[in-house]
Amino acid sequence: MFKFIRPIWIFSLLTLTFGLTAVTWSAQSTPQVSEARIHLASFASGSSLSLAADQLVTSFESPELTPELNRPFDVVGLQWEGEVPEGASVSFWLLDQTGAWVEAPLVEHESKDNNASVNDFITQPVLFQGTSTRFKVEIQRPSVEISTPVVRNVQLIAVNAGETSPVMKVLSSATGPRVISRAEWGADEAYRFTSDNEELWTPTYKTPKKFIIHHTAGGTGGTDPAATVRAIYYWHAQVLGWGDIGYNYVVDPSGNMYEGRYGGDGVVGGHAYNDVRNINYNEGSIGIGLLGCYEADDDGACSTIAEPSSEILASLSELIGTKGKQFKIQPVHSPTTFKDLSIRNVVGHRDVDYTLCPGSILHDDLKLIRQLSQTVYDSLNPAYRAKLETTDAPVSLEADAAFNLTVTWKNTGTETWIEQQVYLKVYNGSGHAPTPLQTAEWTDTFGRFYPQEVSVAPGEIATFIVPLKTLDETATRQLQIKVFKGKERISIPTDMINLNTLQPVYFSSLTIDHPLAVLKSWRPSVTVSAVSAGTEALPAGAKLILDGEIVAKSTAEVAPGETAIWTFTWTPPQTLGTHILHWKVTSQRKKVFGSVTQSAVRVDKK
């Protein structure tokens, strides 16, 4: 069966400018898409593949199949009829151009509300170019008590998306971060309608709250990624009967972004419907599909594993940051409730459904994608912007002491900051949780500190004073400080301040010299030593405490850099077995930082 799809002609004249590149596009036709189907004779004749009464698994491998297309296909998949009892499984694979078997998983009906009516089984499109392929199918069940799966009437479906015109290829390579419209990548809008001119999938709208990232789990599109986008569109719209492509946007490895689902901003796509929990995550989300397969797992069905290019990450981040700003979705944000889940604002398909998508490699990059997108998001509000100028954080601070941190920020925006309009907040090093250095003067969990100045004009400096109190420790604490106008963060980037707290007296470590095993009748001599690493001397009389009891006192002052030594006769525990011993040193009724430690000893009878 050989099927050609009617082209749509565009007679308007468009002049498009991208950076330094100007392109004129006139009287270009939508590329001609063709479909070919092959019914394998052994299945088409009425026979079927099933399990014998005592079989648990069987398989079938087809001969080489060559679809009747006048050029290589861009996607290929399978459609079949049959039954799959609960607990049993049917798996299909296709042989790609590299000679590798690529799994062709069944389509999950990602779009709940379209008018598709699928009475049989259809696989997801497998994206690779070729002129011939083979398929194999395996059916299995865990026990003979489960009815046999049945596979019949298998069809191979191959789609050629037509050759992208030279002008359109120039558009794709020249656009950079610009979104390529449906008309530009060659979407045949006739696919969205029935023969009676009724829309197959009427657009509905929900305000976006989340971004859901996908991979297409196949080829990257090679030299003609627009053809791959058309092939995916055809498969979703015509083969599956959805009436449109499921993604809201598609991005190729060169960073070109393609308009997806028809209808514009806020249109509900068909990319993330969880049919197990019957929850439609399409509503309120923007689905972005990345061309390529980004799953490193051997079971991930990637014959060619891709790494996200710098171009694809840059364009994806620009798209998320720009649309995030439009719909007030901050890319870097704590999880919030979405449907039945608590998830971040930028997630992978696997975070809402039972799937490997968008692949482990891309999923591991989500934190980076959020950060890059947040940078774009933050750059899109130039009226209010703050840049850190100075901080008076000292090189070191005394432990357990209150102090004021003074921070200055420059108004790098175009609007004047008026009194109590702009304020500073302080976080711990993660940038999300409160800092333990806050004081009783704070009126908010993260503080809310206003400039000392009544107003700060563009180019002027604002001064913030933050009261803090160090902990009783020798450590480095990190603070993230951020400036806000209302709920909008205006400081770019987030700035980190390191506070180094030093106790006047502390130890770098405690060294304990006692036998690892003793008899309970022994009374060995034990030596404990510690290097004084503070700025002041350890006074004489510092007490060495073992399991709550004072066992020795120092006899002389120990200057910084010198070693304190305690020697005493030790009575081991009188019960047999292994014991954990707890040690610390106190001076002037305070624990010396760095002195708390443990050791182990085994007590034997003889």
N, C-alpha and C positions, 0 to 999 in steps of 0.2 A: 504494500500500500504506500503510495507516494502522495504526499499532500503539500501543496504550496499555499502560503497565506498571502492574502491580498495586501499589496503595499499601499501606504498612505502618502500622498504627495504634498509637500509644503512649498507654497509659491511665494511666501513673504520673503523679504530681504532683511537679514539680521546682521548687524555689525557688532562684534563682541571684542572688548578690550581687556586684556589680562596683563598687568604689569606693562612691559614694553611690547607685548605681542598683540597685534590687531588682526582679527580674522573675519573675513566676510563669508557668510554662508547663504547661498541662494539656491532655490529650486532643487533641494536635496531630497531624495526619496528615503522613506523609512526602509532600512535593510530588509530584504526578503527572508523570512524565516520558513524553513521547511521541516517537515516531520516524516519519518519513515518508521513503520512497524513490521516486525517479523514474528509470525506465529510459528513456533517450532512444531514441526509436523507431528512428532510423537505426542505432544500435548494437545495440539489442535484437533487431532483425530478422535478425541473423546476419551483417550486413556488418561490416567492420572498417576501421580507418585504418592505412595502411601506406605505404611509399615505393615509387615505381616504380623500375625497374631503374637508371635514370640519375639519380634524385633523391637529394639529401643532406638536405633538410629539407621538411617540410610541416606544416600546422596546420589546426585545425578550431575554430570558435566556435559554441557552442550558442545557440539562441534563449533568451528569458527563461523561467525555470523557477520555478513556484510550488508548493512542497510543500503537501500537504493537512494543514495543522496549524491548530488553532483559535486560535493566537496566534503571534507572531513566533518564529522559531527562535533559539536561543542559540549553536549551533555548526552548521557545515555542512562537509561533506567529500565525498570521492569514493572509490568502489571500482570496480575494473576488472580485467579479465582480459587476458592477452596475454603477449608475450615482449619482453625487452629484452636483446639481445646485448651482450656485454662491449664497451665502447667507445662504444656508442650511448646515447641518452638519451630519456626521455619526461618532459615537464614539463606540469603542470596549474596553471591559475590560476582564481581565483574573483573575481567582481565584488562588492565589498563595498558597504555602504550609502552610502559617500561617492562612489561611482563610480570607485574605484581598483581596479586588478587586484592581487590578493594571491596570491602563490605558495602552492600547497598541496603542500609536499614530502612525499615518501613517508615512511611510518613506518619508523624504524630499530627493530629489535626490541630495545628497551632492556631487556627482562626476559628473561634467558636461561632461567630455570628455571620459568616458568609453563607451563601446559598449552595455550597458544594454538596453534591450527593454522590458519595463514593460507595458503590455496592460491592466492590472487590478490593484487592490489596494493591497498593502502589508504593514503590520504593522512593526514597529521596533521590534527586538527580545526582548522578556521579559526574563530576566536572573534569573531563579530560578530552583532548582532541584525538581522533583516530578515524580510521576507515572501516575497521572490523574489530570484533571483540568476541569473547566467549563468556558464558555465565555458568555458575555451578550453584546448586541448591542442596541444602542439607536439612532433613527433618528429624526431629528426635523428641523423645518423651522420657521422663525419669522412671516410669514403670509401665508394665503392660496393663495395669489397671486403668490407665488413662487412655482415652480413645486416640486412635491414630490421627495425626494431622493429614490433610489431603491438599495436594497442589495440582491444579489443572489449568488448562488454557493460558499458558505462560506466553506473554508477548514481550519482545524487546522493543523499547521505544528509543529512537535516536533523533536528536534535534540539531539541526544546523541553524545558527542564528544569523546567517548572512554575513557578508563582509562589510566591516565598517568603512564608510567612504573616507578617502584621504583627508577631506576637510574635517570630518568628525575626529579622525585620529589626531589632527593638529589641535583641535579643541581639547582633547583629552590630555595631551602632553603639555599644553600651554596654560591650563587653568590654575594650576597650583592649588590653593585652598578653596577655590570657587566650586560651588555645587553645580554639577552638570545636570541640566534639566532632562525630563523624560523625552522631550522632543529631540534634544541634542544626542542622547545616547540611542535613540531609535525605537522608543516604545510604540508599538502599534496599539493605539487606544481602542481599536475594534475588539481586542481580546477581552475587554471589560464588559462586553454586551452580548446578549443572546441574538439569535437570528431575527427576533422580533424587536430588537433595539431596546431591550430591558437590561438594566444594569445588573450584572451578576452579584456584585457585592457593593451595596450602597454605602458610601462613607458615613461613619459615625465619629463623634468627637468627644474626647475627654482631655482635660488639662493634664499635660505630662508632669509626673512627679519623679520618675526614675529613668535611667538609661540602662538598657539591657544589651550587652555586647555578644555577638555571635561570630562564628567562622562558617564559611560555606563548605568546609570539610572536603575540598577538592583542589583543583588547579588554581593558579593565581591569575589566569587570563592571558598569560604570555604576552605577545605583542598586540593583542586585540582584546583587552579586558572588557570593552563595551559590548562585544559579542557575547561574552560570558554573562554579563548582566542581562542582556536580552534573552539568553537561553534560560536563565533562572526565572525571569519574568514569564516566559512562555510556559515553563513547566508548572509554576504555581497557578497561573491564570487559566491555562487550557487543559493541561494533562490532569492536574488535580481538581480543576473546576472552580478554583477560588475566585477567579475574575480579576486578580491583580497579584503583584509581587507582595510577599509577606513583610519584607523589611521596610522600614521608613527611609533608610539610607543604606547605600553600599559604598565601601571604600576599597580601592585597589592598591597593590603594593607601591605604586608610584605616587600615592597620595591623592589621586583623583577621587572626588566624592560624587556620587550619583544619587539623584532624587529617586526615591523608591515609591512606596504606596501613594496612589493618586489621592489628592485632596488637600495637600498643604499642611500647615502647622496644626498639631493637635489631632490629626486623623488617627484613628485606631488601626494598627497594623495587624498582621497575622504571623507572629513569630514566637510567642511564648504563652501558649495555652496549656495548662497542666490538666490533662484529661484523667489523671489518677485521682487528684483532689477536686477536680471539676472547678478550677479557679482560673479566671481569665486575666493573666498578667499583661495582656496586650493593652487593656484599658488603663490609661494613666502612665504608659511607658513609651519611650522612643527606642525602637529596635534598630541596631546598626550591625549590618553583616560585613565582615572583612573577607575579601577573596583570599582563599588559601586554606591550608589545613595546618593547625597549630597544636596538634596533640602528639606528645612524645611517647605516650603509652603504646605498647605493642598491640593492645586491643583497641586502639583508637581509630583504626581503619584509614590511616594516612599512608599512602604509598610514597608520597614525597612530603616530608615534614618541612614546614616553612618557619622562619624566624621573622617576627614583625619588623619591617624595615623602619628606619628613622622617618621616612616620608609618610608611611602609613600611621605611625604613632603621632607625628606632628599634625596631620590632617584630622585624625580622629579626635585629638585633644582640642583642636580649634573648633571642630563641629560641636563637641560636648560643651566646651567653654562658652561658645556663642549662644547655643540654644539654651544652655543652663542659665545664662544671664537673662535671656528673653523670658524664661518661665520661672526664674528665681529658684533654680535647683543648684545649690552649691556642690561642685564635684567632690570636694573634701569635706565630709560632714559625718557626724556620728550616725549610726544606724537609726532609722525611723520606721514606723509601722507602715507596711504596704500590703494591702489585702490581709493575709494571715501571717505574714512574715515580718521580722525586724531586720531590715537590710540597708546597706549603704545606698547612696544615690547613683553610683555607677557600679553595676554588677555584671556577672556573666550569666549566660543562659542556665548553666548548671546550678546557679544559686536559687532558681525558682522552679526548676523542673528536673526530672530524672534523665540526665543526658551528660555526655562528656563535653559538649559545646560550652565555651568557645575553644576548647583545647587547653591542656595544662600549661603550655608555654604562654599563651595569651592571658590565661587566668592569673598566672603568676605575675604578669605585668600590670595588673589592674591598679595596684597601688601607685606605680609610676604614672599610669594614664590619668588617675585622679589628680595627682600633683601637677602634671603638665596642663591638664584641663583647668585646674584652679588658677594657675598663672594667667591663662587666657581670660578666664572669668573675671579675675581681679583687675585686669588691664582695661576692661571695658567700661570703667566708671571714672573717667578723668576729671570730672568736676570736683571730686573729693579724693585726695590721694595724700598719703603721709610717708615720709622717708626718714628712717632713723638717722640722727645726726651724732649725738654723744650720749655716753652713760658714764657715771662716776663710780662704777663698781670697782672696789679696791682689788689689789692683787690677792690679798688674803683677808679674812675676817675672823674675829674672835668667836669661838663657839658660845652658844647660848647667850647671844647678845642682840639687842634691838638696834636697828640703824635705818636710815632713810636712803633709798636709792633714787637718785635724780636722773631722769631720762629726758632728752630733748628730741623733738621731731620737727621736721620741716614740712610746711604745707606746700606740697608740690602740685596741688590741683589748681582749679581756676575759681573756686568759690571761697569766701571768707568763712572761717570757723567762728561761730558765735558762742556765747557762754552756754555751757552744759549741752552743747550739741554734739561735740566730739569728745570721746573718752577713751581711756586706756584700760586694758584688762591683762591680767597676769596668769599664766598657766605653768604647769610643770614642764619638764623637758619633752614630753610626748605631744604637747600642744592641745591636749584634750581634757586632762584632769587637773584638779586644783593643786596648787603648790603647798607643801607643808610649812612654808616659811611665812604664811599669812599671820597677821596680828589681829588683836581684838578691835582695832580701829577699822577693819574692813567691813563694809556694809553689804558686800556681795561675795558669793563664793569665789569669784575670780577677781574681785576688786572692781571698783568703778571710779577711776581717778581722772579728774577733769584738769585741763590746763590751768596754770597759775594766771595766765593772761585772760582778760575779758574777751578779746577777739584776736584772731590770728589770720592776717591777710595772706594771700598767695605769696610764697617766697619767704615768709617770716617763720620764726621759730616758736614752737610751743614747749613749755616746760611742765613736766609731770613729776610729782614727788610721790614715791611709793614706800610706805612703812613696811619693814620686814623684820623678822626675828630668826636668827640662825638656830639650828638645832644643836644639841649637846653631842657633837660628833666632829671627827676630822674627815672631811669628804668634799667632793665637788658636786654642787647642786646646779642643775640647769633650769633656767626660766625662759619661757617664750612669752614675749610681750607683743600685743596686737592692739591696733588703734581702730576704733569703730565710729561710724556715724549711724545712729539708730542701731539696727541689727546688721548693717552692712560693714564688713571689714574693709578698711581703706588703706591699711599698711601693707606694702609689697616690698620685699617678701617678708615672711615671718622672721623675726630676729631673735637669736638665741643669746642669752647672757649666762656666763659661767660664774658661779660664786664659790670660791674656795674657802672652806671653813677649817681653821686650825685651832686645836686646843693648845693652851700653853704647855701642858704636860701630856704626852701620849707615847705609846709604844708602837714601833713598826711591827713587832711580833713578840710572842712569848715562846721561849724554848724550854721544854721540860725533859729532864733526863732521869727517867726511872725505868726499872726493868719491865719488859713486856709481860713476863710471867713470874709469879712469886709463890712461895708457900705462905700460908696464913701465919706461920710462926716467925717469918722473917721480919726484920726491922731495918730495911736498907736506908742508906743515906741518899737523899734526893736533892738535886740541884735544879733550880729554875732561874733562867736569865732572860733579860729583855733589854733591848737597845732603846734608850730615851731619845725620841725623835722630835720633841716639842721645841718651843722657844725658851722655856724656863727649866730650871733644875727640878728634879724630883726630890722633894724633901726627905730627910731621914725619917725612919719610922713607917715607911710605906708598908702596908700589910698584904701578905700573900694569903689568899683564902682558898681553901680546898673543900668543896662540898659544904660550904657554909661555915666552916670552922677556920679560925686564924691559925696557920701553921708556922709562920715565920714573919719577922719584920726586918726591913733594911736598916743597917746601922749607920749609914752615911748618906749624905746628899749625892745625887747623881746628876752631873751636868749634861746638857744636850749633847748627843753623840756618844756618850759613855754608856757602859753596860751595868745595869743593876743586877745583883746576884743574891738569891736566897738559898740557903742550904739548911736542911733539917732532917731529923730522923723520922722516918715515915712508918706508921702502923697501917698495913694494908687492910682492906675490908676482910671481915672474918667469915664471910659466906663464900662457898666455892662457886666458881664460874667466872664469866667475863663481866667486868664492871666498867662503866663510863664515868670518868672523873671530871668534875667541873672546876675550873680554875678562874681566878680573877685577882686583880690588885686594886686596893683602894688607898687613897691618900687624902688626909684631912676630910674624912667621911664622904668622899666622892670616888666613884669608880674611875679608874684610869682608862681612858679610851685606848682600845687596841690590846687590852689585857685579858679579855674574856676568851677562853678557849676550852677545848676538851681533850682528853686523852683516854686510852683504854688499857686495861690490865687484866690478865687472867690469874685467878687465885686457885692454886692446886692444894690438895691435902698433903702430899709429900712427894 
